[in-house]
Structures are given as C-alpha cells and as structure tokens.
Amino acid sequence: MVWDPANSFVAIQEHPADAAAQLRMAIRHVHIKDLRLDRDGWKYVLTGEGDFPLLALNAVLQDLQYDRFLSFEWEKKWHPEIADADIALPHFARWFRKNCA
C-alpha cells in the first residue's frame, strides 16, 4: 500500500506508530511531508518546520526495517501559496540527510 501518514495524522490524529503497527509489511511506498496547524487549519510547510512528527515516523520506519520507497510530497499545484519546488526540494534533501540518512 501507499501510506501517507500525514493525511491520517490530520484527519484522525493517528500517530505514525499506531498506523504502522497495523500496516506493517503491507507498506510499499511512504509519502513524506510536513504540516503546521494554525487558526485556519493545516498548512504545508518546509520539512521539519511543522507539527507532524517526522522524526517519530523515521523511527517507526527504522523499527520496521523499511527499505522501500519514500516520496517527498509537495503539492504546489493544489496549494499555490507554498514555496516553490526549487526551495522545498533542496530543503527536504538537507533535512533528510541530517535526520534520516
């Protein structure tokens, strides 16, 4: 399955560890993004600058010995107010190398 843990975190406040305990080996692809809750709702933010527990997600994936696909998700088409990909993608790469590699 394709797992987008931030979506279930926003929709039903499901922590990545709880979801992973149920999904385990069915996970084949994981979307990674960060979001921040403000008075208007959830907003996309640069990786590591939001409220989604990215480091906990990384720990869960390590515990599962996950060795499949990770996909940085940046929905500029649907959220034109967010930073351009030429800012977001290098920012993600730096964050990922520092925190997950």
Residue, then its C-alpha position, 0 to 999 in steps of 0.5 A: m500500500v501507499w501510506d501517507p501518514a500525514n493525511s491520517f495524522v490530520a484527519i484522525q490524529e493517528h500517530p505514525a506508530d499506531a498506523a504502522a503497527q497495523l500496516r506493517m509489511a503491507i507498506r510499499h511506498v511512504h509519502i513524506k511531508d510536513l504540516r503546521l496547524d494554525r487558526d485556519g487549519w493545516k498548512y504545508v510547510l518546509t520539512g521539519e518546520g511543522d507539527f507532524p512528527l517526522l522524526a517519530l515516523n523515521a523511527v517507526l520506519q527504522d523499527l520496521q526495517y523499511d527499505r522501500f520507497l519514500s516520496f517527498e510530497w509537495e503539492k504546489k499545484w493544489h496549494p499555490e501559496i507554498a514555496d516553490a519546488d526549487i526551495a522545498l526540494p533542496h530543503f527536504a534533501r538537507w533535512f533528510r540527510k541530517n535526520c534520516a540518512 
